[in-house]
Amino acid sequence: MERIALGPDGIGVSRLCLGAMALGTVQDEALSFEILDRFLELGGNFVDTANCYMFWDGDGTGDQSELLLGRWFAARGTRDAVVLATKAGRRPLFFGGGMEHSEPLSRERIGAALDESLARLGTDRVDLFWAHRDDRDTPLAETVAGFDDAVRAGKARMVGASNAASWRVEQARGIAAGTGSAAYTAMQNRYSYLKPRPGTRLPEGGHVHASEDDLDYLANTPGTALLAYSSLLSGAYVKKPLGEHYAHPGTDARLKVLDEVASETGATRNQVVLAWLAGHDAPIIPLVGVSSVAQLEEAAAGVALKLDAGQRDRLNAAA
Protein backbone atom coordinates (compact mmCIF):
# COMPACT_ATOMS: atom_id res chain seq x y z
CA MET A 1 0.00 0.00 0.00
CA GLU A 2 1.30 3.44 -0.93
CA ARG A 3 2.44 5.70 1.91
CA ILE A 4 2.72 9.46 2.26
CA ALA A 5 4.70 11.61 4.66
CA LEU A 6 2.77 13.26 7.49
CA GLY A 7 3.87 15.81 10.04
CA PRO A 8 7.10 17.64 10.79
CA ASP A 9 9.06 14.37 10.93
CA GLY A 10 7.58 13.03 7.70
CA ILE A 11 6.12 9.90 9.30
CA GLY A 12 5.13 7.42 6.59
CA VAL A 13 1.43 6.59 6.82
CA SER A 14 -0.60 4.35 4.56
CA ARG A 15 -3.00 5.96 2.09
CA LEU A 16 -5.81 4.14 3.90
CA CYS A 17 -6.40 4.67 7.61
CA LEU A 18 -8.31 1.94 9.42
CA GLY A 19 -10.96 3.32 11.73
CA ALA A 20 -11.18 1.23 14.90
CA MET A 21 -14.38 2.73 16.31
CA ALA A 22 -16.45 -0.47 16.22
CA LEU A 23 -13.66 -2.95 16.89
CA GLY A 24 -14.32 -4.83 20.08
CA THR A 25 -18.03 -4.02 20.10
CA VAL A 26 -19.91 -4.31 16.80
CA GLN A 27 -17.08 -6.53 15.55
CA ASP A 28 -16.20 -9.14 18.17
CA GLU A 29 -12.63 -9.77 19.26
CA ALA A 30 -11.90 -12.60 16.85
CA LEU A 31 -13.13 -10.66 13.83
CA SER A 32 -11.43 -7.47 15.02
CA PHE A 33 -8.08 -9.27 15.27
CA GLU A 34 -8.63 -10.77 11.81
CA ILE A 35 -9.30 -7.33 10.33
CA LEU A 36 -6.26 -5.78 12.01
CA ASP A 37 -4.00 -8.65 10.97
CA ARG A 38 -5.13 -8.40 7.36
CA PHE A 39 -4.66 -4.63 7.35
CA LEU A 40 -0.97 -5.09 8.14
CA GLU A 41 -0.67 -7.85 5.53
CA LEU A 42 -2.07 -5.45 2.90
CA GLY A 43 0.60 -2.89 3.78
CA GLY A 44 -1.55 -0.66 5.95
CA ASN A 45 -0.04 0.87 9.07
CA PHE A 46 -2.33 3.76 10.11
CA VAL A 47 -5.00 2.99 12.76
CA ASP A 48 -7.29 5.58 14.32
CA THR A 49 -9.33 5.33 17.53
CA ALA A 50 -10.58 7.59 20.34
CA ASN A 51 -11.05 7.53 24.09
CA CYS A 52 -14.85 7.63 23.76
CA TYR A 53 -15.82 5.26 20.97
CA MET A 54 -19.13 3.45 21.34
CA PHE A 55 -19.96 5.06 24.70
CA TRP A 56 -23.41 5.56 23.18
CA ASP A 57 -23.92 1.85 22.53
CA GLY A 58 -25.93 0.24 25.32
CA ASP A 59 -23.69 -0.03 28.36
CA GLY A 60 -20.68 1.28 26.45
CA THR A 61 -18.03 3.07 28.47
CA GLY A 62 -15.95 4.49 25.61
CA ASP A 63 -13.06 2.20 26.56
CA GLN A 64 -13.75 -0.70 24.22
CA SER A 65 -11.85 0.25 21.06
CA GLU A 66 -8.67 1.27 22.87
CA LEU A 67 -8.78 -1.84 25.08
CA LEU A 68 -9.24 -4.06 22.02
CA LEU A 69 -6.24 -2.49 20.32
CA GLY A 70 -4.20 -2.94 23.50
CA ARG A 71 -5.01 -6.64 23.57
CA TRP A 72 -4.12 -6.98 19.88
CA PHE A 73 -0.78 -5.21 20.36
CA ALA A 74 0.01 -7.50 23.30
CA ALA A 75 -1.03 -10.67 21.47
CA ARG A 76 0.67 -9.89 18.17
CA GLY A 77 3.63 -7.69 19.17
CA THR A 78 2.57 -5.20 16.49
CA ARG A 79 2.78 -1.86 18.29
CA ASP A 80 5.88 -0.69 16.43
CA ALA A 81 4.34 -1.65 13.07
CA VAL A 82 1.43 0.76 13.55
CA VAL A 83 1.09 4.52 13.33
CA LEU A 84 -1.44 4.85 16.13
CA ALA A 85 -3.83 7.75 16.58
CA THR A 86 -6.28 8.45 19.40
CA LYS A 87 -8.34 11.43 20.53
CA ALA A 88 -9.49 13.38 23.55
CA GLY A 89 -12.33 15.86 23.95
CA ARG A 90 -15.52 13.86 23.34
CA ARG A 91 -15.53 11.47 26.28
CA PRO A 92 -18.48 12.21 28.60
CA LEU A 93 -17.45 13.38 32.04
CA PHE A 94 -19.69 10.77 33.66
CA PHE A 95 -21.27 7.45 32.70
CA GLY A 96 -24.54 7.99 30.89
CA GLY A 97 -23.63 11.50 29.81
CA GLY A 98 -23.98 12.64 26.20
CA MET A 99 -21.87 14.82 23.96
CA GLU A 100 -23.15 17.89 25.75
CA HIS A 101 -21.18 16.61 28.75
CA SER A 102 -17.87 16.15 26.86
CA GLU A 103 -14.58 16.51 28.68
CA PRO A 104 -12.95 19.92 28.16
CA LEU A 105 -9.75 20.40 26.20
CA SER A 106 -8.06 22.01 29.18
CA ARG A 107 -4.36 21.48 29.74
CA GLU A 108 -4.97 19.28 32.76
CA ARG A 109 -7.66 17.16 31.13
CA ILE A 110 -5.67 16.63 27.92
CA GLY A 111 -2.80 15.18 29.94
CA ALA A 112 -5.04 12.97 32.05
CA ALA A 113 -7.01 11.74 29.04
CA LEU A 114 -3.83 10.74 27.24
CA ASP A 115 -2.49 8.86 30.25
CA GLU A 116 -5.78 6.98 30.51
CA SER A 117 -5.66 6.12 26.79
CA LEU A 118 -2.06 4.91 27.01
CA ALA A 119 -3.01 2.59 29.88
CA ARG A 120 -5.88 1.10 27.86
CA LEU A 121 -3.72 0.79 24.73
CA GLY A 122 -0.86 -0.78 26.65
CA THR A 123 1.74 1.55 25.19
CA ASP A 124 3.89 4.47 26.26
CA ARG A 125 3.06 6.76 23.33
CA VAL A 126 0.74 7.43 20.44
CA ASP A 127 1.92 8.69 17.08
CA LEU A 128 -0.91 11.17 16.53
CA PHE A 129 -3.00 12.72 19.29
CA TRP A 130 -6.17 14.50 18.20
CA ALA A 131 -8.36 17.20 19.66
CA HIS A 132 -11.67 15.45 18.97
CA ARG A 133 -13.61 18.72 18.75
CA ASP A 134 -13.18 22.48 18.77
CA ASP A 135 -13.73 23.38 22.43
CA ARG A 136 -14.74 27.06 22.32
CA ASP A 137 -15.17 27.18 26.11
CA THR A 138 -11.46 26.63 26.76
CA PRO A 139 -8.88 29.24 25.67
CA LEU A 140 -7.17 27.97 22.54
CA ALA A 141 -3.75 28.79 23.99
CA GLU A 142 -4.44 26.41 26.88
CA THR A 143 -5.45 23.63 24.50
CA VAL A 144 -2.32 24.18 22.42
CA ALA A 145 -0.23 24.02 25.61
CA GLY A 146 -1.88 20.76 26.66
CA PHE A 147 -1.08 19.06 23.37
CA ASP A 148 2.43 20.47 23.43
CA ASP A 149 2.91 18.89 26.87
CA ALA A 150 2.09 15.51 25.33
CA VAL A 151 4.73 15.93 22.63
CA ARG A 152 7.39 17.26 25.01
CA ALA A 153 6.79 14.31 27.34
CA GLY A 154 7.33 11.89 24.47
CA LYS A 155 3.78 10.58 24.78
CA ALA A 156 2.74 11.81 21.31
CA ARG A 157 4.81 12.32 18.17
CA MET A 158 2.43 14.77 16.51
CA VAL A 159 -0.94 16.39 17.13
CA GLY A 160 -4.02 17.18 15.07
CA ALA A 161 -7.48 18.73 15.12
CA SER A 162 -10.70 16.85 14.39
CA ASN A 163 -14.03 18.53 13.63
CA ALA A 164 -12.50 21.99 13.35
CA ALA A 165 -12.45 24.59 10.61
CA SER A 166 -9.17 25.47 8.95
CA TRP A 167 -9.25 29.04 10.30
CA ARG A 168 -9.29 27.67 13.84
CA VAL A 169 -6.47 25.28 12.99
CA GLU A 170 -4.48 28.21 11.64
CA GLN A 171 -5.16 30.19 14.82
CA ALA A 172 -3.82 27.26 16.86
CA ARG A 173 -0.79 26.93 14.60
CA GLY A 174 -0.12 30.65 15.03
CA ILE A 175 -0.21 30.29 18.81
CA ALA A 176 2.10 27.28 18.56
CA ALA A 177 4.56 29.19 16.36
CA GLY A 178 4.62 32.08 18.81
CA THR A 179 5.28 29.87 21.82
CA GLY A 180 7.50 27.22 20.26
CA SER A 181 4.82 24.60 20.83
CA ALA A 182 3.85 21.55 18.81
CA ALA A 183 1.51 22.58 15.99
CA TYR A 184 -1.51 20.75 14.61
CA THR A 185 -0.28 18.80 11.60
CA ALA A 186 -3.49 17.15 10.43
CA MET A 187 -7.24 17.69 10.28
CA GLN A 188 -9.90 15.01 10.57
CA ASN A 189 -13.28 16.03 9.20
CA ARG A 190 -16.12 14.36 7.37
CA TYR A 191 -15.68 14.29 3.58
CA SER A 192 -16.80 12.15 0.66
CA TYR A 193 -17.70 12.37 -3.02
CA LEU A 194 -21.35 13.18 -2.45
CA LYS A 195 -22.00 16.59 -0.94
CA PRO A 196 -24.70 17.37 1.62
CA ARG A 197 -27.28 19.96 0.67
CA PRO A 198 -25.78 23.42 1.25
CA GLY A 199 -26.66 24.81 4.65
CA THR A 200 -28.03 21.54 6.01
CA ARG A 201 -27.12 20.41 9.51
CA LEU A 202 -25.74 16.89 9.54
CA PRO A 203 -27.85 14.65 11.81
CA GLU A 204 -24.85 12.86 13.29
CA GLY A 205 -23.86 14.66 16.48
CA GLY A 206 -20.54 16.45 16.33
CA HIS A 207 -19.79 15.81 12.64
CA VAL A 208 -18.08 18.71 10.86
CA HIS A 209 -17.86 18.51 7.07
CA ALA A 210 -14.67 19.62 5.36
CA SER A 211 -15.15 22.68 3.16
CA GLU A 212 -13.41 23.69 -0.05
CA ASP A 213 -11.56 26.32 2.00
CA ASP A 214 -10.31 23.56 4.32
CA LEU A 215 -8.96 21.58 1.36
CA ASP A 216 -7.34 24.67 -0.13
CA TYR A 217 -5.69 25.37 3.22
CA LEU A 218 -4.29 21.85 3.48
CA ALA A 219 -3.07 21.85 -0.12
CA ASN A 220 -1.01 24.95 0.68
CA THR A 221 0.24 23.96 4.14
CA PRO A 222 3.15 21.53 3.71
CA GLY A 223 3.23 18.48 5.95
CA THR A 224 -0.49 18.51 6.70
CA ALA A 225 -3.28 16.23 5.49
CA LEU A 226 -6.98 15.57 5.89
CA LEU A 227 -8.20 12.30 7.34
CA ALA A 228 -11.62 12.00 5.74
CA TYR A 229 -14.05 10.14 7.98
CA SER A 230 -17.43 8.83 6.80
CA SER A 231 -15.68 8.63 3.44
CA LEU A 232 -18.05 5.87 2.29
CA LEU A 233 -21.11 7.32 4.05
CA SER A 234 -21.53 4.25 6.28
CA GLY A 235 -22.45 2.04 3.34
CA ALA A 236 -24.88 4.45 1.65
CA TYR A 237 -23.14 4.19 -1.73
CA VAL A 238 -24.08 0.53 -2.04
CA LYS A 239 -26.71 -0.65 0.41
CA LYS A 240 -28.17 1.97 2.71
CA PRO A 241 -30.48 4.84 1.79
CA LEU A 242 -28.91 8.27 1.70
CA GLY A 243 -30.11 10.62 4.37
CA GLU A 244 -32.43 13.54 3.72
CA HIS A 245 -29.47 15.92 3.84
CA TYR A 246 -28.24 14.42 0.53
CA ALA A 247 -31.62 14.89 -1.18
CA HIS A 248 -30.79 17.41 -3.90
CA PRO A 249 -30.19 17.29 -7.70
CA GLY A 250 -26.40 17.24 -7.36
CA THR A 251 -26.55 13.81 -5.72
CA ASP A 252 -28.23 12.22 -8.74
CA ALA A 253 -25.76 13.88 -11.12
CA ARG A 254 -22.73 12.73 -9.17
CA LEU A 255 -24.04 9.17 -8.75
CA LYS A 256 -24.58 8.96 -12.51
CA VAL A 257 -20.95 9.85 -13.25
CA LEU A 258 -19.75 7.66 -10.38
CA ASP A 259 -21.48 4.67 -11.96
CA GLU A 260 -20.03 5.51 -15.38
CA VAL A 261 -16.49 5.60 -14.01
CA ALA A 262 -17.06 2.42 -12.01
CA SER A 263 -18.13 0.67 -15.21
CA GLU A 264 -15.11 1.98 -17.13
CA THR A 265 -12.63 0.85 -14.48
CA GLY A 266 -14.32 -2.39 -13.45
CA ALA A 267 -14.34 -1.09 -9.89
CA THR A 268 -17.09 -0.71 -7.32
CA ARG A 269 -18.67 2.60 -6.36
CA ASN A 270 -16.78 2.51 -3.07
CA GLN A 271 -13.46 1.95 -4.82
CA VAL A 272 -13.98 4.87 -7.19
CA VAL A 273 -14.88 7.13 -4.25
CA LEU A 274 -11.70 6.12 -2.41
CA ALA A 275 -9.58 6.59 -5.54
CA TRP A 276 -11.13 10.03 -6.05
CA LEU A 277 -10.35 11.01 -2.46
CA ALA A 278 -6.77 9.75 -2.58
CA GLY A 279 -6.08 11.61 -5.83
CA HIS A 280 -6.83 15.12 -4.54
CA ASP A 281 -4.28 17.92 -4.70
CA ALA A 282 -4.83 18.37 -0.97
CA PRO A 283 -3.41 15.28 0.74
CA ILE A 284 -6.46 13.24 1.75
CA ILE A 285 -6.26 9.95 3.62
CA PRO A 286 -9.60 8.12 3.60
CA LEU A 287 -10.50 6.78 7.04
CA VAL A 288 -12.59 3.65 6.67
CA GLY A 289 -14.24 1.40 9.21
CA VAL A 290 -15.05 -2.10 8.00
CA SER A 291 -17.13 -4.98 9.27
CA SER A 292 -15.38 -7.75 7.33
CA VAL A 293 -12.04 -8.64 5.80
CA ALA A 294 -13.68 -8.53 2.36
CA GLN A 295 -14.67 -4.89 2.90
CA LEU A 296 -11.12 -4.09 3.97
CA GLU A 297 -9.68 -5.72 0.84
CA GLU A 298 -12.13 -3.77 -1.32
CA ALA A 299 -11.06 -0.52 0.34
CA ALA A 300 -7.36 -1.27 -0.08
CA ALA A 301 -7.92 -1.89 -3.80
CA GLY A 302 -9.83 1.40 -3.95
CA VAL A 303 -6.97 3.60 -2.69
CA ALA A 304 -4.65 1.78 -5.13
CA LEU A 305 -6.93 2.53 -8.10
CA LYS A 306 -5.68 5.34 -10.34
CA LEU A 307 -8.26 7.43 -12.19
CA ASP A 308 -7.21 9.16 -15.39
CA ALA A 309 -7.45 12.94 -15.75
CA GLY A 310 -10.61 12.76 -17.80
CA GLN A 311 -12.40 10.61 -15.25
CA ARG A 312 -11.41 12.94 -12.41
CA ASP A 313 -12.56 15.95 -14.41
CA ARG A 314 -15.96 14.36 -15.03
CA LEU A 315 -16.35 13.36 -11.39
CA ASN A 316 -15.43 16.86 -10.23
CA ALA A 317 -17.68 18.62 -12.73
CA ALA A 318 -20.85 16.68 -11.89
CA ALA A 319 -23.22 18.84 -9.89
C-alpha positions in Angstrom: 0.0 0.0 0.0 1.3 3.4 -0.9 2.4 5.7 1.9 2.7 9.5 2.3 4.7 11.6 4.7 2.8 13.3 7.5 3.9 15.8 10.0 7.1 17.6 10.8 9.1 14.4 10.9 7.6 13.0 7.7 6.1 9.9 9.3 5.1 7.4 6.6 1.4 6.6 6.8 -0.6 4.3 4.6 -3.0 6.0 2.1 -5.8 4.1 3.9 -6.4 4.7 7.6 -8.3 1.9 9.4 -11.0 3.3 11.7 -11.2 1.2 14.9 -14.4 2.7 16.3 -16.4 -0.5 16.2 -13.7 -3.0 16.9 -14.3 -4.8 20.1 -18.0 -4.0 20.1 -19.9 -4.3 16.8 -17.1 -6.5 15.6 -16.2 -9.1 18.2 -12.6 -9.8 19.3 -11.9 -12.6 16.9 -13.1 -10.7 13.8 -11.4 -7.5 15.0 -8.1 -9.3 15.3 -8.6 -10.8 11.8 -9.3 -7.3 10.3 -6.3 -5.8 12.0 -4.0 -8.7 11.0 -5.1 -8.4 7.4 -4.7 -4.6 7.3 -1.0 -5.1 8.1 -0.7 -7.8 5.5 -2.1 -5.4 2.9 0.6 -2.9 3.8 -1.6 -0.7 5.9 0.0 0.9 9.1 -2.3 3.8 10.1 -5.0 3.0 12.8 -7.3 5.6 14.3 -9.3 5.3 17.5 -10.6 7.6 20.3 -11.1 7.5 24.1 -14.9 7.6 23.8 -15.8 5.3 21.0 -19.1 3.5 21.3 -20.0 5.1 24.7 -23.4 5.6 23.2 -23.9 1.8 22.5 -25.9 0.2 25.3 -23.7 0.0 28.4 -20.7 1.3 26.5 -18.0 3.1 28.5 -16.0 4.5 25.6 -13.1 2.2 26.6 -13.7 -0.7 24.2 -11.8 0.3 21.1 -8.7 1.3 22.9 -8.8 -1.8 25.1 -9.2 -4.1 22.0 -6.2 -2.5 20.3 -4.2 -2.9 23.5 -5.0 -6.6 23.6 -4.1 -7.0 19.9 -0.8 -5.2 20.4 0.0 -7.5 23.3 -1.0 -10.7 21.5 0.7 -9.9 18.2 3.6 -7.7 19.2 2.6 -5.2 16.5 2.8 -1.9 18.3 5.9 -0.7 16.4 4.3 -1.6 13.1 1.4 0.8 13.5 1.1 4.5 13.3 -1.4 4.9 16.1 -3.8 7.8 16.6 -6.3 8.5 19.4 -8.3 11.4 20.5 -9.5 13.4 23.6 -12.3 15.9 23.9 -15.5 13.9 23.3 -15.5 11.5 26.3 -18.5 12.2 28.6 -17.5 13.4 32.0 -19.7 10.8 33.7 -21.3 7.4 32.7 -24.5 8.0 30.9 -23.6 11.5 29.8 -24.0 12.6 26.2 -21.9 14.8 24.0 -23.2 17.9 25.8 -21.2 16.6 28.7 -17.9 16.1 26.9 -14.6 16.5 28.7 -12.9 19.9 28.2 -9.8 20.4 26.2 -8.1 22.0 29.2 -4.4 21.5 29.7 -5.0 19.3 32.8 -7.7 17.2 31.1 -5.7 16.6 27.9 -2.8 15.2 29.9 -5.0 13.0 32.1 -7.0 11.7 29.0 -3.8 10.7 27.2 -2.5 8.9 30.3 -5.8 7.0 30.5 -5.7 6.1 26.8 -2.1 4.9 27.0 -3.0 2.6 29.9 -5.9 1.1 27.9 -3.7 0.8 24.7 -0.9 -0.8 26.7 1.7 1.5 25.2 3.9 4.5 26.3 3.1 6.8 23.3 0.7 7.4 20.4 1.9 8.7 17.1 -0.9 11.2 16.5 -3.0 12.7 19.3 -6.2 14.5 18.2 -8.4 17.2 19.7 -11.7 15.4 19.0 -13.6 18.7 18.8 -13.2 22.5 18.8 -13.7 23.4 22.4 -14.7 27.1 22.3 -15.2 27.2 26.1 -11.5 26.6 26.8 -8.9 29.2 25.7 -7.2 28.0 22.5 -3.8 28.8 24.0 -4.4 26.4 26.9 -5.5 23.6 24.5 -2.3 24.2 22.4 -0.2 24.0 25.6 -1.9 20.8 26.7 -1.1 19.1 23.4 2.4 20.5 23.4 2.9 18.9 26.9 2.1 15.5 25.3 4.7 15.9 22.6 7.4 17.3 25.0 6.8 14.3 27.3 7.3 11.9 24.5 3.8 10.6 24.8 2.7 11.8 21.3 4.8 12.3 18.2 2.4 14.8 16.5 -0.9 16.4 17.1 -4.0 17.2 15.1 -7.5 18.7 15.1 -10.7 16.8 14.4 -14.0 18.5 13.6 -12.5 22.0 13.4 -12.4 24.6 10.6 -9.2 25.5 8.9 -9.2 29.0 10.3 -9.3 27.7 13.8 -6.5 25.3 13.0 -4.5 28.2 11.6 -5.2 30.2 14.8 -3.8 27.3 16.9 -0.8 26.9 14.6 -0.1 30.6 15.0 -0.2 30.3 18.8 2.1 27.3 18.6 4.6 29.2 16.4 4.6 32.1 18.8 5.3 29.9 21.8 7.5 27.2 20.3 4.8 24.6 20.8 3.8 21.5 18.8 1.5 22.6 16.0 -1.5 20.8 14.6 -0.3 18.8 11.6 -3.5 17.1 10.4 -7.2 17.7 10.3 -9.9 15.0 10.6 -13.3 16.0 9.2 -16.1 14.4 7.4 -15.7 14.3 3.6 -16.8 12.1 0.7 -17.7 12.4 -3.0 -21.4 13.2 -2.5 -22.0 16.6 -0.9 -24.7 17.4 1.6 -27.3 20.0 0.7 -25.8 23.4 1.2 -26.7 24.8 4.6 -28.0 21.5 6.0 -27.1 20.4 9.5 -25.7 16.9 9.5 -27.8 14.7 11.8 -24.8 12.9 13.3 -23.9 14.7 16.5 -20.5 16.4 16.3 -19.8 15.8 12.6 -18.1 18.7 10.9 -17.9 18.5 7.1 -14.7 19.6 5.4 -15.1 22.7 3.2 -13.4 23.7 -0.1 -11.6 26.3 2.0 -10.3 23.6 4.3 -9.0 21.6 1.4 -7.3 24.7 -0.1 -5.7 25.4 3.2 -4.3 21.8 3.5 -3.1 21.9 -0.1 -1.0 24.9 0.7 0.2 24.0 4.1 3.2 21.5 3.7 3.2 18.5 5.9 -0.5 18.5 6.7 -3.3 16.2 5.5 -7.0 15.6 5.9 -8.2 12.3 7.3 -11.6 12.0 5.7 -14.1 10.1 8.0 -17.4 8.8 6.8 -15.7 8.6 3.4 -18.1 5.9 2.3 -21.1 7.3 4.1 -21.5 4.2 6.3 -22.5 2.0 3.3 -24.9 4.4 1.6 -23.1 4.2 -1.7 -24.1 0.5 -2.0 -26.7 -0.6 0.4 -28.2 2.0 2.7 -30.5 4.8 1.8 -28.9 8.3 1.7 -30.1 10.6 4.4 -32.4 13.5 3.7 -29.5 15.9 3.8 -28.2 14.4 0.5 -31.6 14.9 -1.2 -30.8 17.4 -3.9 -30.2 17.3 -7.7 -26.4 17.2 -7.4 -26.6 13.8 -5.7 -28.2 12.2 -8.7 -25.8 13.9 -11.1 -22.7 12.7 -9.2 -24.0 9.2 -8.7 -24.6 9.0 -12.5 -20.9 9.8 -13.2 -19.8 7.7 -10.4 -21.5 4.7 -12.0 -20.0 5.5 -15.4 -16.5 5.6 -14.0 -17.1 2.4 -12.0 -18.1 0.7 -15.2 -15.1 2.0 -17.1 -12.6 0.8 -14.5 -14.3 -2.4 -13.4 -14.3 -1.1 -9.9 -17.1 -0.7 -7.3 -18.7 2.6 -6.4 -16.8 2.5 -3.1 -13.5 2.0 -4.8 -14.0 4.9 -7.2 -14.9 7.1 -4.3 -11.7 6.1 -2.4 -9.6 6.6 -5.5 -11.1 10.0 -6.1 -10.4 11.0 -2.5 -6.8 9.7 -2.6 -6.1 11.6 -5.8 -6.8 15.1 -4.5 -4.3 17.9 -4.7 -4.8 18.4 -1.0 -3.4 15.3 0.7 -6.5 13.2 1.8 -6.3 10.0 3.6 -9.6 8.1 3.6 -10.5 6.8 7.0 -12.6 3.7 6.7 -14.2 1.4 9.2 -15.0 -2.1 8.0 -17.1 -5.0 9.3 -15.4 -7.8 7.3 -12.0 -8.6 5.8 -13.7 -8.5 2.4 -14.7 -4.9 2.9 -11.1 -4.1 4.0 -9.7 -5.7 0.8 -12.1 -3.8 -1.3 -11.1 -0.5 0.3 -7.4 -1.3 -0.1 -7.9 -1.9 -3.8 -9.8 1.4 -4.0 -7.0 3.6 -2.7 -4.7 1.8 -5.1 -6.9 2.5 -8.1 -5.7 5.3 -10.3 -8.3 7.4 -12.2 -7.2 9.2 -15.4 -7.4 12.9 -15.7 -10.6 12.8 -17.8 -12.4 10.6 -15.3 -11.4 12.9 -12.4 -12.6 16.0 -14.4 -16.0 14.4 -15.0 -16.4 13.4 -11.4 -15.4 16.9 -10.2 -17.7 18.6 -12.7 -20.9 16.7 -11.9 -23.2 18.8 -9.9 
